[in-house]
């Protein structure tokens, strides 16, 4: 079975540019999560969706960050404008519906390594 | 605030020995815990989970122990192999799956 698919795997861009990260969750999973991982702060939850609806975006660092989930098989995380401190590995994860089936493990993609110069 | 943390940031073990990785949590309302393994360049991979109505659960070469009295979680890996070298995270629910910085396990051949 295909796992969570993220693209691109690596992104290097100059500060001020717009960055768009993409995620395809596992088919049948209704919850989708975006995380950011750095050495200093570890793995931080940015936002999560349930049935394509954003449920908790309290982890989104600032207005420069936005996330969408237009359908059950696709989500984007956008940073505009990007800054060097946004450099990190961004992970997408999915799970079965947390609202109706609590206690479901998350399945992670292999991440996008983002470098802002 | 409430958090999940790890006691030791690094752990080195001889191949064939058993490994124990510990995790402390502070939210007594948490009812579900997961251990993840993260290899270099990859995303966290689910290893094993445990619900709060259990104190022990076994998988293939791994055992998770939950002590709700002291809010402590541990992951035991039997007969540790070089392929077990990775960073291990615990996470708790129903919080927003807060992860600590992880414990780096190195297996010495």
Interface residues (C-beta under 8 A of the other chain):
Chain A: X4 X33 X42 X43 X44 X45 X48 X56 X58 X59 X91 X93 X102 X103 X105 X106 X107 X108 X109 X110 X111
Chain B: X31 X32 X34 X36 X41 X42 X43 X44 X45 X46 X49 X51 X89 X93 X94 X96 X97 X98 X99 X100 X101 X102
